């Protein structure tokens, strides 16, 4: 039995076997919970192999940020050892910080007992060598001086338990304690380097992932020895020149990503520029002032400060010792008492003294402004250790993991983007500086890394022809077009509508007049609005839910019936806290199409863009592909075909209890591929696989996403069932491909069978990835690659069917291509036809007059998840911010369900 069947069959294992069937009896087929074909031996699907290269398009020579890796020692083996560290009394060392120091010390002290071998150590429990160590189990004891000082490898806290930091004031006078560690190194596995060679021939084995991991660990270790902060496969040097402030005491820190990849042309090292967020190093007070955006330390909110500072590491002057902040003192420095033990002759007496008095009068350290501020506590809960705040400085390279504000994010994007040429220069310099050829571990594996960018051949696909109003055709140029002097392909009429203004300062009447005029030019007939509702000033300070409620009462009391459309003016751009409640009220409670705008700089271009969104939401089409119109899309126009876009969006890293939101959009009105609708559900936090595609709630009912979408396709496409289902899945990593193919696809098949037992559509499954590190450059040109550039050779997978596509014109920074992986194709597309379809789907996005960087259905799924995510953001539950607790076991905490959209709007492109 498979492990992912409906709950009904879950307990099968406990039952005794059925009695044998007598020879003359024909068994009656029982009503099965599952369609019979799924009960047969489960076939595990794996990604399909490449069927050949495509050839359409104009050839173009490109460079990519992959560097060729030559491996000569393929006969050798990596030996994997597991590492156990403990203190001399046998307690295990659980802080990660000490690991690297201890292992370095072992390497230094026992070099000859280790047969002179070099280590690749991951900082935790795994250690690798080239060839075996003298014995399968080795035990050593090493002594380290004070473990907590000097910068450790960045992803860990310096203090193991009991590290030299639990004393009180005596701590200052006492010499550093040294510590003994016991280290056990025991053989775990042998990994043939041959696995890398096999993978390059397209034969991947378990060992291959392991072998590549060892190579990655060697590079990480190399970075760690240079004092870098390590974040997964990226490393960041402690160099203020690579820091840039994004506001709020947070800095963007520029570093490098590096990973080994197997490709069609061999092993390559992929290096890219990468940015992480760190806390502004330096005086704690300066950080807090920036973080809370106040004028001076006396205006700080200390409750907030305590939360922000907890667990950060500081260096205290004048002793220069490093500590971890555990809290703040209850009282200001001049009032906070502690017990000071003093020796007078042979007797020891203790006196109560304030922290201020102790530092100023006993230690003779001048304090300029700390007397009225709380002290930093670096002690244990029962034994606090206070240090005046002005003596504390935050250590560099401490990650900031909370979500960035809109402004911080905008600032980060602006400051971290690099033109293609500049990025190439930075990468070349980094490769030279790292000097991997001198890395002893790499030398002993016979690995040499070429310092030239790998050259690849790309092809530029021509832009598809588009149709606009009055049957007019036109070709986009350089991935963009406009509606100057053109009408929309299928404009709508806006009849019963009104404007609501939540205290935005603007000339509302003038705005309405311009909107009607602009609509007229585009072919949209807009009547005069019924009314303009200005918010009553007395509610301006009320909570968002109340403001929305009051506005709706006002609208309902004045309008004769329900409006078709409401235009809503919001007082601030982005992040208005009215947005979620307003959308929820309109879409979930009343079924009214609504468009929010924050009118800052309103001009003709702005109004046109707003009208594109309104037209799509009300059921119009702005432009469509000529091949949809004539229907002549290879494989898609001949047979009813539904196109799905699937995405799951998660809360920010700091929020562990915000449910994830799964959205699936589906095409409708076949043979069109430009109209979509969305279904959205919540699921357990941080779960990437969509669990509600098929949801049996009784014998006859399926409340899953797929049923909703398939029924809509059927009714909107002239009562036809799709014979082909093309799925675009966003946001899954290579390690999850098999789950998409075997868990999600199975649910989709079950939903189909539940609708009609005898219906077996053919599937195409394609994953779209944006967060990878492959970039392309034009040699000899400062420009980004032209829109429509496609690459499926040299640096793609040695076996699987994948390609890179830059469909859009990169205007700023360096274009990030989308990496498409074709996991399954039962339809039998040729390489050219499939790539052409993907390219065309980058031109059907109704919100803009440009090609976009990833297919429209994936973009729409993302928009739908984000917009509906705002619904629950303002639910009662979210009054408290997240406790930074870990994940609860999946499903233990009930996930709040989303309200379903009203019938009038649930099939609309409300997410546009």
C-alpha positions in Angstrom: 0.0 0.0 0.0 1.1 3.5 -0.6 1.7 5.7 2.4 -0.3 8.7 1.1 -3.8 7.3 0.8 -7.0 8.8 2.3 -7.5 8.2 6.0 -9.9 5.4 5.4 -7.2 2.9 4.6 -4.6 4.0 7.0 -5.0 1.2 9.5 -4.9 -1.6 7.1 -1.7 -3.0 8.5 -3.3 -4.2 11.7 -5.9 -6.5 10.1 -5.4 -10.2 9.6 -5.1 -11.5 6.0 -8.4 -12.2 4.2 -9.6 -15.8 3.9 -8.7 -17.6 0.7 -11.3 -17.4 -2.1 -12.9 -20.8 -3.1 -12.0 -21.7 -6.7 -15.5 -21.5 -8.0 -16.4 -18.1 -6.6 -16.0 -14.8 -8.6 -15.2 -12.2 -6.0 -17.4 -9.1 -6.0 -15.5 -5.9 -6.3 -16.1 -3.9 -3.1 -16.7 -0.2 -3.2 -13.2 1.0 -2.9 -12.0 4.2 -1.2 -9.5 4.5 -4.0 -9.8 4.0 -7.8 -8.6 0.4 -8.5 -5.6 1.5 -10.6 -4.1 3.2 -7.6 -4.3 0.0 -5.5 -2.1 -1.8 -7.9 1.6 -1.9 -7.0 2.6 1.7 -6.6 4.8 3.0 -9.4 7.3 5.5 -8.2 7.7 8.3 -10.8 11.1 9.9 -11.4 11.9 12.9 -13.5 12.0 12.1 -17.2 15.2 12.2 -19.2 15.9 14.8 -21.8 14.6 13.8 -25.2 16.8 16.0 -27.4 17.8 19.6 -27.7 15.7 22.3 -29.2 16.9 24.4 -32.1 14.6 27.3 -32.8 15.7 30.9 -32.3 18.8 33.0 -33.2 22.0 31.7 -31.8 23.9 33.8 -29.3 27.2 33.2 -27.4 27.0 33.8 -23.7 29.1 33.4 -20.6 27.8 31.9 -17.3 29.0 32.1 -13.7 29.9 28.4 -13.7 33.6 27.5 -13.6 34.9 24.2 -15.0 36.2 21.7 -12.3 38.6 19.0 -13.3 38.7 15.9 -11.2 41.7 13.6 -11.7 41.7 11.4 -8.6 38.5 9.5 -9.4 39.9 6.2 -8.1 40.1 7.6 -4.5 37.5 7.5 -1.7 36.2 10.0 0.8 36.0 8.5 4.3 33.1 9.8 6.4 33.6 9.9 10.2 31.2 10.9 12.8 32.4 13.2 15.5 31.3 13.2 19.2 32.5 16.0 21.4 32.1 16.0 25.2 33.5 17.8 28.2 35.9 15.9 30.5 33.0 15.0 32.8 31.2 13.3 29.9 28.6 15.9 29.2 28.1 16.3 25.4 29.0 19.7 23.9 25.8 20.9 22.4 26.6 24.5 21.4 27.9 24.4 17.8 30.5 27.1 18.4 33.3 25.1 19.9 33.3 22.4 17.3 35.6 23.9 14.7 38.1 25.1 17.3 38.2 21.7 19.0 38.7 19.8 15.7 41.4 22.3 14.6 43.2 21.7 17.9 43.0 17.9 17.3 44.4 18.3 13.9 47.2 20.5 15.1 48.1 18.4 18.2 47.7 14.8 16.8 48.9 15.4 13.3 51.2 12.3 13.2 48.6 10.0 14.9 46.2 11.0 12.0 48.8 10.1 9.4 49.1 13.7 8.4 45.5 13.7 6.9 43.6 16.9 6.2 40.1 17.2 7.4 36.9 18.5 5.9 34.7 19.2 8.9 31.1 20.5 8.7 31.2 22.2 12.1 28.8 19.7 13.6 29.0 15.9 13.6 30.6 15.0 10.2 34.2 14.9 9.3 35.7 13.7 5.9 39.1 12.7 4.8 40.6 11.6 1.5 41.6 8.0 2.2 41.2 6.4 5.6 42.6 7.4 9.0 44.9 4.9 10.7 42.0 3.4 12.8 38.2 3.1 12.6 37.8 4.6 16.0 40.0 7.3 17.5 39.8 9.1 20.8 41.6 12.3 21.7 41.7 14.8 24.5 42.5 18.5 23.8 42.7 21.6 26.0 41.4 24.9 24.7 41.9 28.3 26.3 38.7 30.4 26.8 36.4 29.2 24.1 34.1 32.2 23.9 36.4 34.8 22.5 37.3 35.7 18.9 34.8 35.4 16.1 33.5 31.9 15.6 32.1 30.6 12.4 29.1 32.8 12.4 26.2 30.4 12.5 26.5 29.5 16.1 26.6 30.9 19.6 30.0 31.1 21.2 28.9 29.8 24.6 28.7 26.1 25.1 27.0 25.4 28.5 29.4 26.2 31.3 31.7 28.2 29.2 33.7 30.7 31.1 30.9 33.1 31.6 29.0 32.1 34.7 30.7 34.1 37.3 29.7 37.5 38.6 32.0 40.5 38.9 34.9 38.3 40.0 35.0 37.3 36.4 36.9 40.4 35.6 39.8 39.6 37.8 40.1 35.9 37.2 42.5 34.5 34.6 40.8 32.6 31.7 39.9 29.1 32.5 41.0 26.5 30.0 38.8 23.6 29.2 39.3 19.9 28.3 37.4 18.3 25.6 37.1 14.6 24.7 36.8 13.9 21.0 35.6 10.6 19.5 36.1 10.1 15.8 34.4 7.0 14.4 34.2 5.6 10.9 30.7 6.0 9.3 31.0 5.4 5.6 33.1 5.2 2.5 32.2 7.4 -0.5 33.8 6.6 -3.9 34.8 9.6 -5.9 33.9 7.5 -8.9 30.3 8.6 -8.0 31.0 12.0 -9.4 32.2 10.6 -12.7 29.1 8.4 -12.9 26.8 11.3 -12.2 28.4 13.2 -15.0 27.4 10.4 -17.3 23.8 10.8 -16.1 23.9 7.9 -13.6 23.2 9.4 -10.3 23.7 7.3 -7.2 23.2 7.9 -3.4 26.9 8.4 -3.1 27.0 11.2 -5.6 25.0 13.6 -3.4 27.4 12.7 -0.5 30.5 13.2 -2.6 29.4 16.6 -3.8 28.5 17.5 -0.2 32.1 16.8 0.8 33.3 19.2 -1.9 30.9 21.9 -0.6 32.1 21.3 3.0 35.7 21.8 1.9 34.8 25.3 0.5 32.8 26.2 3.6 35.6 25.2 5.8 38.0 27.3 3.8 35.7 30.3 4.3 35.3 29.6 8.0 39.0 29.6 8.5 39.0 33.1 7.1 36.5 34.1 9.8 33.5 34.2 7.5 29.8 34.0 8.5 28.4 30.9 6.9 24.8 30.7 5.8 24.0 27.4 4.0 26.0 27.5 0.8 27.1 31.2 1.1 29.8 32.9 3.1 30.3 36.5 4.2 33.6 38.2 5.0 33.9 40.6 7.9 34.7 43.5 5.7 32.8 46.8 6.3 33.2 47.6 2.6 30.7 44.9 1.8 28.1 46.2 4.4 25.4 48.6 3.4 22.7 50.0 5.7 19.0 49.3 4.8 17.7 51.2 7.8 16.5 50.1 11.3 20.0 49.1 12.4 20.1 46.3 9.8 22.9 46.0 7.2 22.9 44.1 4.0 26.2 42.1 3.9 27.5 41.1 0.5 29.2 37.7 0.2 29.3 34.8 -2.2 27.4 31.6 -2.9 29.3 28.7 -4.1 28.2 25.2 -5.0 29.4 22.3 -7.1 27.0 21.1 -9.9 27.0 18.2 -12.3 26.2 19.4 -15.8 26.3 18.2 -19.4 29.8 19.4 -19.8 31.2 18.0 -16.5 31.5 19.2 -13.0 31.2 22.9 -12.5 31.5 25.3 -9.6 28.7 27.8 -9.5 29.7 31.1 -7.8 27.4 34.1 -7.4 27.1 37.2 -5.4 24.8 36.7 -2.4 23.4 39.1 0.3 22.4 38.3 3.9 21.1 40.6 6.6 23.2 41.4 9.7 22.9 43.5 12.8 24.8 46.8 12.7 27.9 46.2 14.7 29.3 48.7 17.2 27.9 50.3 20.4 24.6 48.7 21.5 23.0 52.1 22.0 23.7 53.2 18.4 22.0 50.0 17.2 19.0 50.5 19.3 18.5 54.1 18.3 18.7 53.1 14.6 16.5 50.1 15.2 13.7 52.1 16.9 14.3 55.2 14.9 14.5 57.5 17.9 16.6 60.6 18.7 18.5 59.6 21.8 18.8 56.6 24.2 16.3 58.2 26.6 13.5 57.8 24.1 14.0 54.1 23.7 11.3 51.5 24.4 13.2 49.1 26.6 10.7 46.3 26.5 11.1 46.2 22.8 14.9 46.6 23.2 15.0 43.6 25.5 13.3 41.4 22.9 15.6 42.7 20.1 18.8 42.2 22.0 18.2 38.7 23.5 20.9 36.2 22.4 23.0 38.8 20.5 26.7 38.7 21.2 28.6 41.7 22.6 32.2 42.6 23.4 32.6 44.5 26.7 35.3 47.0 27.2 37.9 47.4 28.7 38.3 43.6 29.2 37.4 42.8 25.5 35.6 39.6 26.6 32.7 38.3 24.5 29.3 37.5 26.0 25.8 36.6 25.0 23.1 39.0 26.1 20.5 37.3 28.3 18.4 40.3 29.2 18.4 43.8 30.7 18.5 45.0 34.3 15.2 45.8 35.9 16.4 49.2 37.2 18.7 51.9 35.7 22.5 51.5 36.2 22.6 54.0 39.1 19.9 52.1 41.1 20.6 48.5 40.1 22.2 46.8 43.2 24.3 43.6 43.3 26.4 41.9 46.0 30.2 42.5 45.8 32.3 40.1 47.8 35.5 41.8 49.2 38.5 40.4 51.0 39.7 42.3 54.0 42.7 40.5 55.4 41.6 36.9 55.7 37.9 37.5 56.2 35.6 37.9 53.3 32.6 40.2 53.6 30.1 41.3 51.0 28.6 44.7 50.4 25.5 45.8 48.4 26.5 48.3 45.7 25.1 49.8 42.6 26.5 48.8 39.2 27.2 52.5 38.5 29.1 52.9 41.8 31.1 49.7 41.2 32.3 50.7 37.7 33.0 54.3 38.4 34.5 54.1 42.0 35.9 50.6 42.2 37.0 50.0 38.6 37.6 53.7 37.8 35.9 53.5 34.5 34.3 56.7 33.4 30.6 56.4 32.4 29.1 59.3 30.4 25.5 58.4 29.9 24.7 55.0 31.3 23.6 56.0 34.8 19.9 56.4 33.9 19.7 53.5 31.4 19.3 49.8 32.1 22.4 47.6 32.1 23.0 44.7 29.8 22.7 41.4 31.6 25.0 38.6 30.4 24.6 36.2 33.3 22.4 33.2 34.1 18.8 33.5 35.2 19.7 33.0 38.9 23.0 34.9 38.7 22.7 38.0 36.7 25.9 39.8 35.5 25.4 43.4 34.7 27.5 45.6 32.4 26.7 49.3 31.8 25.3 49.7 28.3 28.0 52.1 27.0 30.7 49.6 27.6 29.0 47.1 25.3 29.5 46.7 21.5 27.7 44.3 19.2 30.1 41.8 17.5 30.1 41.9 13.7 28.5 39.4 11.4 25.4 38.5 13.5 22.5 37.5 11.3 19.3 39.4 11.4 16.5 36.9 10.6 13.3 38.8 11.1 11.2 39.9 8.1 12.3 43.2 6.5 9.9 46.1 6.3 8.8 47.3 2.9 11.2 50.2 3.1 14.1 48.0 4.2 13.4 45.6 1.3 13.2 48.4 -1.2 16.5 49.8 0.1 18.1 46.4 -0.1 17.1 45.8 -3.6 18.3 49.2 -4.7 21.7 48.8 -3.0 22.4 45.2 -3.8 21.8 45.1 -7.5 24.8 45.0 -9.8 25.1 45.5 -13.6 26.2 42.4 -15.4 29.8 43.7 -16.0 30.3 44.6 -12.4 29.0 41.3 -11.2 31.4 39.4 -13.5 34.3 41.5 -12.2 33.4 40.8 -8.6 33.0 37.1 -9.2 36.4 36.9 -11.0 38.1 38.7 -8.2 36.5 36.5 -5.6 37.7 33.4 -7.4 41.3 34.7 -7.6 41.2 35.8 -3.9 40.0 32.4 -2.7 42.8 30.7 -4.4 41.2 27.3 -4.3 44.2 25.7 -6.0 46.1 26.1 -2.8 43.4 24.3 -0.7 45.1 21.1 0.5 41.9 19.0 0.6 41.0 20.0 -3.0 44.6 19.2 -4.1 44.4 15.7 -2.5 41.2 15.0 -4.4 43.0 16.1 -7.6 40.5 18.9 -8.1 41.4 22.0 -10.1 39.0 24.9 -10.7 39.3 26.9 -13.9 39.1 30.6 -13.5 37.3 31.4 -16.7 33.5 31.7 -17.0 32.1 28.8 -18.9 30.9 29.7 -22.4 27.5 28.5 -23.5 25.4 28.8 -26.7 22.0 30.3 -26.1 19.1 30.9 -28.6 16.9 34.0 -28.7 13.3 33.0 -29.4 11.2 35.6 -31.3 8.4 37.3 -29.3 5.0 35.9 -30.0 2.5 38.0 -32.0 -0.2 39.6 -29.8 -3.8 40.6 -30.6 -5.3 43.8 -29.2 -8.7 45.6 -29.8 -10.3 45.8 -33.3 -8.5 42.6 -34.3 -5.2 44.5 -34.5 -2.0 42.5 -34.4 1.4 43.7 -33.2 4.8 42.4 -32.2 6.3 43.3 -28.8 9.8 44.8 -29.1 12.5 44.0 -26.6 10.0 42.2 -24.4 7.6 45.1 -24.1 4.7 46.9 -25.8 2.1 49.6 -24.9 -1.5 50.6 -25.5 -0.8 54.0 -26.9 -3.6 54.6 -29.5 -4.8 51.0 -29.1 -7.9 49.6 -27.7 -7.9 46.6 -25.3 -8.7 43.2 -26.9 -11.9 42.6 -24.9 -12.8 45.7 -22.9 -15.6 45.5 -20.2 -18.2 48.1 -19.2 -18.1 49.6 -15.8 -21.7 50.5 -14.8 -22.8 50.4 -11.2 -19.8 51.6 -9.3 -18.6 54.0 -6.6 -15.5 55.4 -5.0 -14.6 55.1 -1.4 -11.8 57.3 0.1 -10.1 56.3 3.3 -8.7 59.8 4.0 -6.3 59.8 1.1 -5.4 63.4 0.3 -6.3 63.8 -3.4 -8.6 65.5 -5.8 -11.1 62.6 -6.0 -13.4 64.2 -8.6 -10.4 65.0 -10.9 -9.2 61.4 -10.5 -12.6 60.0 -11.6 -12.8 62.4 -14.5 -9.3 61.3 -15.8 -10.1 57.6 -15.2 -13.3 57.8 -17.4 -11.4 59.7 -20.1 -8.5 57.2 -20.1 -11.0 54.2 -20.1 -12.7 55.7 -23.1 -9.4 55.8 -25.1 -8.8 52.1 -24.3 -12.4 51.0 -25.2 -13.7 50.7 -21.7 -17.0 52.4 -21.3 -17.2 53.8 -17.7 -20.4 55.4 -16.4 -20.3 58.2 -13.9 -19.8 56.7 -10.4 -22.9 56.6 -8.2 -21.1 58.5 -5.4 -17.8 59.3 -3.8 -17.8 58.2 -0.1 -15.3 60.2 2.0 -14.4 58.6 5.3 -15.9 60.3 8.4 -12.8 61.9 10.1 -13.9 60.6 13.5 -13.0 57.0 12.4 -9.6 57.9 11.0 -7.8 56.7 14.2 -10.0 53.6 14.6 -8.7 50.0 14.1 -8.7 48.9 10.4 -11.6 46.4 10.8 -13.8 49.2 12.3 -12.9 51.7 9.6 -13.9 49.1 6.9 -17.1 48.2 8.7 -18.1 51.9 9.0 -17.3 52.6 5.4 -19.5 49.7 4.3 -22.4 50.8 6.4 -22.2 54.2 4.8 -22.0 52.7 1.3 -25.0 50.4 1.9 -27.1 53.1 3.3 -26.7 55.3 0.2 -26.5 52.8 -2.7 -29.8 51.5 -4.3 -28.3 48.0 -4.8 -25.0 46.2 -4.7 -22.3 47.8 -6.8 -20.5 45.9 -9.6 -17.3 47.6 -8.7 -15.7 49.7 -5.9 -12.6 51.9 -6.4 -10.9 52.3 -3.0 -8.4 55.1 -2.2 -5.9 54.2 0.5 -3.9 56.8 2.4 -0.5 55.1 2.2 1.4 53.2 -0.4 2.0 49.5 0.1 1.3 47.8 3.4 -1.8 49.7 4.3 -3.4 47.8 7.2 -6.8 48.5 5.6 -6.0 46.4 2.6 -6.6 42.9 4.0 -9.9 43.7 5.8 -11.2 45.7 2.8 -10.4 42.9 0.3 -11.9 40.3 2.6 -15.2 42.3 3.1 -15.6 42.8 -0.7 -14.6 39.4 -2.0 -15.6 37.0 0.8 -18.7 38.7 2.2 -20.2 40.6 -0.6 -18.8 39.4 -3.9 -17.8 42.9 -5.2 -14.9 43.4 -7.5 -12.6 46.1 -6.0 -9.4 48.0 -6.9 -7.3 49.7 -4.3 -5.0 52.6 -5.3 -2.8 54.9 -3.3 -2.9 58.0 -5.5 0.5 59.7 -5.3 1.6 60.6 -8.7 -1.4 60.0 -11.0 -0.7 60.4 -14.7 -1.9 58.8 -17.9 0.5 55.8 -17.6 -0.6 55.1 -14.0 -4.3 55.2 -14.9 -3.8 52.9 -17.9 -2.0 50.4 -15.6 -4.9 50.6 -13.1 -7.4 50.1 -15.9 -5.5 47.0 -17.1 -6.1 45.5 -13.7 -9.7 46.5 -13.4 -10.5 45.2 -16.9 -9.0 41.8 -16.1 -10.8 41.6 -12.8 -14.2 42.4 -14.4 -13.7 39.6 -16.9 -12.2 41.5 -19.9 -8.9 40.7 -21.7 -6.3 43.3 -22.4 -4.3 41.4 -25.0 -4.0 37.8 -26.0 -1.6 35.7 -28.1 -2.4 35.5 -31.8 -2.0 31.7 -31.6 -4.8 31.6 -29.0 -7.1 33.6 -31.1 -6.6 31.5 -34.3 -6.3 28.6 -32.0 -3.0 27.1 -33.3 -0.9 26.4 -30.3 0.9 23.1 -30.9 -0.6 20.2 -28.8 -2.8 22.7 -26.7 -5.3 24.0 -29.2 -6.2 20.6 -30.7 -7.3 18.9 -27.4 -9.0 20.5 -24.4 -6.0 21.5 -22.2 -6.0 23.1 -18.7 -2.9 24.9 -17.5 -2.3 25.1 -13.8 0.0 27.3 -11.7 0.8 26.1 -8.2 2.6 27.9 -5.4 2.8 27.8 -1.6 3.7 31.0 0.3 5.1 30.8 3.8 5.3 33.3 6.6 8.6 35.1 7.2 11.4 33.1 8.9 10.6 34.6 12.3 7.0 33.6 12.3 6.7 29.9 13.1 3.0 29.8 13.6 1.6 31.6 10.5 -0.1 29.1 8.3 1.3 28.6 4.9 -1.0 29.4 2.0 -1.4 27.1 -1.1 -2.7 28.7 -4.2 -3.5 26.9 -7.5 -4.7 28.9 -10.6 -6.2 27.3 -13.6 -6.9 28.4 -17.2 -10.5 28.6 -18.3 -12.4 29.2 -21.6 -10.3 26.7 -23.6 -8.7 27.2 -26.2 -7.7 30.4 -24.4 -4.6 30.3 -22.2 -4.9 33.9 -21.0 -7.8 33.7 -18.6 -7.4 32.1 -15.1 -9.1 31.7 -11.8 -7.7 30.7 -8.4 -8.4 28.4 -5.5 -6.6 29.1 -2.2 -6.3 27.1 1.0 -4.3 27.4 4.3 -2.1 24.5 5.5 0.4 23.8 8.3 3.2 26.3 8.6 6.3 25.8 6.5 4.8 22.7 4.7 5.8 22.9 1.0 3.7 20.1 -0.4 0.1 21.1 -1.1 -2.2 18.9 1.0 -5.7 19.9 -0.2 -5.6 19.1 -3.9 -7.9 16.2 -3.2 -9.9 16.2 0.1 -12.5 13.5 0.6 -15.0 14.6 3.2 -17.6 11.8 2.6 -18.4 9.0 0.1 -19.7 11.5 -2.4 -17.9 14.7 -1.6 -14.4 16.0 -2.4 -13.7 19.5 -1.1 -10.3 19.7 -2.7 -8.8 22.5 -4.9 -8.7 20.3 -8.0 -12.4 19.5 -8.1 -13.3 23.2 -7.9 -10.9 24.1 -10.8 -11.8 21.1 -13.0 -15.6 21.8 -12.7 -15.0 25.5 -13.7 -12.9 24.4 -16.7 -15.7 22.1 -17.7 -18.5 24.7 -17.5 -16.3 27.5 -19.0 -15.0 25.4 -21.9 -18.3 24.3 -23.5 -18.8 21.2 -21.2 -15.4 19.6 -22.1 -13.2 17.8 -19.7 -9.5 18.6 -20.1 -7.7 15.6 -21.8 -4.4 17.3 -21.0 -3.3 18.9 -17.7 -0.2 21.0 -17.8 1.1 21.8 -14.3 3.6 24.6 -13.5 4.9 24.2 -9.9 6.8 27.0 -8.3 9.1 27.1 -5.3 10.2 23.5 -4.9 13.9 22.4 -4.7 15.4 19.4 -6.5 15.1 17.3 -3.4 11.3 17.7 -3.5 10.8 16.8 -7.2 9.9 13.2 -6.4 7.2 14.4 -3.9 5.7 16.6 -6.5 5.6 13.7 -8.9 4.4 11.1 -6.4 2.4 12.9 -3.8 0.9 16.0 -5.4 0.3 14.4 -8.8 -1.3 11.4 -7.2 -3.8 13.7 -5.4 -4.6 15.4 -8.7 -5.2 12.0 -10.4 -7.4 10.9 -7.5 -9.5 14.1 -7.9 -9.9 13.4 -11.6 -10.9 9.7 -10.9 -13.4 10.9 -8.3 -15.1 13.1 -10.8 -15.1 10.3 -13.5 -13.7 6.8 -12.9 -13.0 6.3 -16.7 -11.2 9.6 -17.3 -7.4 9.5 -17.7 -6.0 12.8 -18.8 -2.4 13.1 -19.8 -0.1 15.1 -17.6 2.8 17.5 -18.1 4.6 18.6 -14.9 7.1 21.5 -15.0 8.9 23.1 -12.0 9.8 26.7 -12.2 12.7 27.9 -10.0 13.8 31.4 -9.4 16.0 31.1 -6.4 19.1 29.5 -7.9 22.4 31.1 -8.6 23.0 30.7 -12.4 23.4 33.9 -14.3 24.2 34.7 -18.0 26.2 37.4 -19.5 26.9 38.7 -23.0 30.6 38.7 -23.7 31.7 42.1 -24.8 28.4 43.8 -24.0 27.4 45.7 -20.9 23.7 44.7 -21.5 21.7 41.9 -20.0 20.8 39.0 -22.2 18.0 39.8 -24.7 14.4 38.7 -23.7 13.6 35.3 -25.0 17.1 33.9 -24.4 17.0 30.1 -23.7 19.8 27.8 -22.7 19.5 24.0 -22.6 23.1 22.8 -23.1 26.5 22.8 -21.4 25.4 23.7 -17.9 22.0 22.0 -17.7 21.5 18.6 -16.0 23.4 15.6 -17.5 20.3 13.5 -17.6 17.1 15.4 -16.7 15.1 17.6 -19.0 15.7 21.2 -17.9 16.4 24.6 -19.4 16.9 28.2 -18.5 14.8 31.0 -19.9 15.1 34.8 -19.6 11.8 35.8 -21.1 11.9 39.4 -19.8 14.0 42.4 -20.5 16.3 42.9 -17.5 16.2 46.6 -16.9 18.2 46.9 -13.7 20.8 44.7 -12.1 21.6 41.3 -13.7 18.7 39.3 -15.2 17.8 36.2 -13.1 16.8 33.5 -15.5 14.0 31.1 -14.6 15.2 27.4 -14.4 12.4 25.1 -15.7 12.6 21.4 -15.0 10.3 19.2 -17.1 9.6 16.3 -14.7 6.9 14.6 -16.7 5.5 14.8 -20.2 2.8 12.3 -21.2 1.6 14.5 -24.1 4.9 14.1 -26.0 5.9 17.7 -26.8 8.9 18.3 -28.9 11.6 20.3 -27.1 10.9 23.3 -29.4 7.2 23.2 -28.9 7.4 23.0 -25.1 10.0 25.8 -24.8 7.8 27.9 -27.1 4.7 27.3 -25.0 6.6 28.3 -21.8 7.9 31.4 -23.6 4.4 32.3 -24.8 3.0 32.0 -21.3 5.4 34.8 -20.2 3.4 37.1 -22.5 -0.1 36.6 -21.2 0.2 38.4 -17.9 -2.7 40.9 -17.9 -1.3 43.3 -15.3 1.6 44.6 -17.4 2.6 45.3 -21.0 5.8 43.4 -20.7 7.0 39.8 -20.9 7.5 38.6 -17.3 10.3 36.5 -15.9 8.2 33.4 -15.1 5.1 32.0 -16.7 1.9 33.9 -15.9 0.1 31.1 -14.1 2.9 30.8 -11.5 2.8 34.6 -11.0 -0.9 34.6 -10.6 -0.7 31.8 -8.0 1.8 33.9 -6.1 -0.5 36.9 -6.2 -3.5 35.0 -5.2 -1.7 33.5 -2.2 -0.4 36.9 -1.1 -3.7 38.7 -1.4 -5.7 36.1 0.4 -3.0 35.8 3.0 -3.9 39.3 3.9 -7.3 38.1 4.9 -6.0 36.1 7.9 -3.2 38.5 8.7 -5.8 40.7 10.4 -7.9 37.9 12.0 -8.3 38.0 15.8 -5.6 35.3 16.1 -3.0 37.6 14.7 -3.1 40.3 17.4 -0.1 38.7 19.1 3.0 38.4 17.0 4.7 35.1 16.6 6.3 33.4 19.5 9.6 32.3 18.0 8.8 28.8 19.1 9.7 25.8 17.0 7.2 24.1 14.7 4.6 22.1 16.4 4.3 18.6 15.0 2.5 19.0 11.7 -1.2 19.2 12.1 -1.2 19.3 15.9 -2.3 23.0 15.8 -5.5 23.4 13.8 -4.8 25.8 10.9 -7.3 28.6 10.6 -9.4 28.1 7.4 -9.8 30.8 4.9 -13.3 32.2 4.1 -14.3 31.1 0.6 -14.9 33.8 -2.0 -18.4 34.8 -3.0 -19.8 33.0 -6.1 -19.8 36.3 -8.1 -16.1 36.8 -7.8 -14.6 33.3 -7.2 -14.1 32.7 -11.0 -12.7 36.2 -11.6 -9.1 37.3 -11.8 -9.5 39.0 -8.5 -5.7 38.6 -7.9 -4.8 40.8 -10.9 
